[in-house]
Amino acid sequence: MAEIRRFPLSPALQRAMTLLSDRPSDPQVSRGYLDLLDGAGEVVAQQNTGAIQKLWASSFGSMFYDNAQALARRLLEAWQHPIDWLEVPAGGVALDVGCGPGSITASLAQAVGPDGLALGIDVSEPMLARAVRVQAGSQAGFLRADAQRLPLREKTVDAVVSIAVLQLIPDPSAALGEMARVLKPGGRIALMVPTAGSASRLWQLLPKAGARVFDDDEIADTLEREGFTSVRVKNFGTIQWVRAKRD
């Protein structure tokens, strides 16, 4: 009988395991991230399969996105990381939903300090492979999981950030509900989405290629329904930031 090779959990993933609502008996970490979708034995929520998702699910797509995001952060105010505003406590837990290549997760890891934990969650294996290769560390760990069914227990996270991801998810309201569920009272959330304002309803009628846009009040209204307070919206052309606090 062939010997089963078991891979050790990194310090970050060891701590992540303690936050899971359903801890796997045999954690799949051979690729450097904890894969909670591979052989999960459960129904995985619907995923978009448009052209954009296919691009991000490729090795080229992960490299292109990483480089394009880095350039945008240098040139555009709208793409600046909201780390300072999140006020992540030292030693706290920060969550990056739709982490992609992990640059934001790495910034969160610096913010939480040596006793904290920053977790990046994504469904794209190439994105996570790049994140692990470049950004993983003792305070930064990555999970392959569904944003519409976050694997964490309730009220385990001090801050949540999600940049340019909600438009790629079939049920963004479900994802926002999950972010609200895992966020501690008093915790903060920062979201960036594409918006077309009043033209968004017309946009919804066009071929989506796996993505959508939101109207000016859509995300803010959803957060308020989920119990968030101090909801603030700021538009930069077709990009919108929404920030709020958990009641």
C-alpha positions in Angstrom: 0.0 0.0 0.0 1.4 3.4 -1.0 2.3 5.7 1.9 0.0 8.7 2.2 2.1 11.9 2.3 0.9 14.5 4.8 1.9 18.1 4.5 2.4 20.2 7.6 0.3 23.2 8.3 2.0 26.6 8.4 1.7 28.6 11.6 -0.9 30.9 9.9 -3.0 27.9 8.7 -2.7 26.3 12.1 -4.4 29.3 13.6 -6.9 29.5 10.7 -8.0 25.9 11.5 -9.1 27.1 15.0 -11.4 29.7 13.3 -13.2 27.3 11.0 -16.8 26.3 11.5 -16.2 22.8 10.2 -12.5 21.7 10.6 -11.4 19.1 8.1 -10.0 15.9 9.6 -7.4 15.7 6.7 -6.5 19.3 5.7 -5.5 19.6 2.1 -2.5 21.9 2.1 -0.2 20.3 -0.5 -0.2 23.5 -2.6 0.6 25.8 0.3 -3.0 26.9 0.9 -5.8 25.2 2.7 -8.2 23.8 0.1 -11.7 23.6 1.4 -13.3 23.0 -1.9 -11.3 20.0 -3.2 -13.2 16.9 -2.2 -15.2 18.9 0.3 -18.1 16.5 0.1 -20.6 19.3 0.2 -22.6 21.4 -2.3 -20.6 24.3 -3.4 -22.5 27.5 -4.1 -22.9 28.5 -7.7 -19.9 30.1 -9.4 -19.8 32.4 -12.4 -18.1 30.8 -15.4 -17.8 33.8 -17.8 -14.8 35.0 -19.8 -13.5 37.0 -16.9 -13.5 34.1 -14.5 -11.7 31.9 -17.1 -9.0 34.6 -17.4 -8.5 34.9 -13.6 -8.5 31.1 -13.3 -5.4 30.9 -15.6 -1.8 31.3 -14.7 -1.5 34.3 -17.1 -4.6 35.9 -15.6 -3.1 35.7 -12.1 0.1 37.3 -13.2 -1.7 40.0 -15.3 -4.0 40.9 -12.4 -1.2 41.1 -9.9 0.8 43.5 -12.1 -2.2 45.5 -13.2 -3.3 46.0 -9.6 0.2 47.1 -8.5 0.3 49.7 -11.3 -3.2 50.9 -10.4 -2.3 51.4 -6.8 0.7 53.6 -7.8 -1.3 55.7 -10.2 -5.0 55.8 -9.0 -6.3 57.0 -5.7 -9.3 54.7 -6.1 -7.1 51.6 -5.9 -5.3 52.5 -2.6 -5.5 49.9 0.1 -7.9 51.0 3.0 -5.6 49.4 5.6 -5.4 52.5 7.9 -9.1 53.1 7.9 -9.9 49.5 8.9 -8.0 50.0 12.2 -7.2 46.3 12.5 -6.1 45.8 16.2 -2.6 44.4 16.8 -2.9 40.7 17.2 -6.3 40.7 15.5 -7.7 38.8 12.6 -8.3 40.4 9.2 -10.0 38.8 6.2 -9.4 39.5 2.5 -12.3 38.1 0.5 -11.4 37.4 -3.1 -7.7 37.9 -2.3 -6.4 37.1 -5.8 -2.6 37.2 -5.7 -2.5 38.2 -2.1 -1.0 41.7 -2.0 -3.8 43.1 0.1 -3.6 40.1 2.4 0.1 40.8 2.9 -0.7 44.5 3.8 -3.2 43.2 6.4 -0.6 40.9 7.8 1.7 43.8 8.4 -1.2 45.7 10.1 -2.1 42.9 12.5 1.6 42.4 13.6 3.4 39.3 14.7 0.6 38.0 16.9 -2.1 38.6 14.4 -3.5 36.7 11.4 -4.4 37.8 7.9 -6.4 35.3 5.8 -6.9 35.5 2.1 -9.8 33.6 0.5 -10.3 32.9 -3.2 -11.7 30.2 -5.5 -9.0 30.5 -8.1 -6.2 28.0 -7.8 -3.7 29.9 -9.9 -4.4 33.1 -7.9 -3.8 31.3 -4.7 -0.7 29.6 -6.0 0.8 33.0 -6.8 -0.3 34.3 -3.4 1.3 31.5 -1.5 4.5 31.8 -3.6 4.9 35.6 -3.1 2.9 36.6 0.1 2.5 33.7 2.5 4.2 34.0 5.9 3.8 33.4 9.6 0.9 35.9 9.8 -0.6 35.4 6.3 -2.4 32.3 5.2 -4.6 31.4 2.2 -7.7 29.4 1.9 -9.6 28.1 -1.2 -13.2 28.7 -0.3 -16.4 30.2 -1.5 -17.2 33.8 -0.6 -20.9 32.9 -0.6 -20.3 30.3 2.1 -17.3 31.5 4.2 -15.8 28.7 6.2 -15.3 30.8 9.4 -17.3 30.8 12.6 -19.5 33.7 13.5 -17.8 36.8 14.9 -14.2 35.7 14.5 -12.8 38.5 12.3 -11.9 42.1 13.3 -11.8 43.5 9.7 -12.9 42.5 6.2 -11.8 43.9 2.9 -12.9 42.9 -0.6 -11.6 44.7 -3.7 -13.0 44.3 -7.2 -14.6 40.9 -6.3 -18.3 41.2 -5.6 -19.1 41.9 -9.3 -17.8 38.4 -10.1 -19.9 36.5 -7.6 -23.3 35.1 -8.7 -25.0 36.1 -5.4 -23.2 39.2 -4.0 -25.9 39.7 -1.3 -25.1 36.2 0.0 -21.4 37.1 0.1 -22.1 40.3 2.0 -24.3 38.4 4.5 -21.4 36.0 5.1 -19.0 38.9 5.7 -21.4 40.4 8.2 -21.7 37.0 9.9 -18.0 36.5 10.5 -17.2 40.1 11.5 -17.1 40.9 15.2 -19.3 43.7 16.6 -17.4 47.0 16.2 -15.4 45.5 13.3 -15.0 47.4 10.0 -15.5 46.5 6.3 -14.2 48.1 3.2 -15.5 47.1 -0.3 -14.6 48.2 -3.8 -16.9 47.5 -6.7 -17.6 48.8 -10.2 -20.6 51.0 -10.5 -22.6 52.5 -13.4 -24.9 54.7 -11.3 -28.3 55.1 -12.8 -27.1 53.3 -15.9 -26.6 50.1 -14.0 -30.1 48.8 -14.9 -29.3 49.1 -18.6 -26.0 47.5 -18.0 -27.6 44.5 -16.5 -29.3 43.8 -19.8 -26.0 43.6 -21.7 -23.9 40.4 -22.0 -22.0 40.2 -18.7 -19.1 37.9 -19.6 -19.2 36.8 -15.9 -19.3 40.2 -14.3 -21.9 42.9 -13.3 -22.0 46.5 -12.1 -23.9 47.9 -9.2 -26.1 51.0 -8.8 -24.9 53.8 -6.5 -26.9 52.6 -3.4 -27.0 48.9 -3.9 -24.1 47.8 -1.8 -24.7 50.4 0.9 -28.4 49.4 1.2 -27.4 45.7 1.5 -24.9 46.5 4.3 -27.5 48.5 6.2 -29.9 45.6 6.0 -27.2 43.4 7.4 -26.9 45.6 10.5 -24.0 47.8 9.5 -23.8 51.4 10.7 -21.8 54.5 9.6 -22.1 53.3 6.0 -20.1 55.6 3.7 -20.0 55.6 -0.1 -17.4 57.3 -2.3 -17.3 57.2 -6.0 -14.3 57.6 -8.3 -15.8 57.6 -11.8 -17.0 54.0 -12.3 -15.3 52.7 -9.1 -17.1 52.8 -5.8 -15.8 52.4 -2.3 -18.2 51.4 0.5 -17.1 51.4 4.1 -19.1 50.5 7.2 -18.9 49.4 10.8 -20.5 46.3 12.3 -23.1 47.1 14.9 
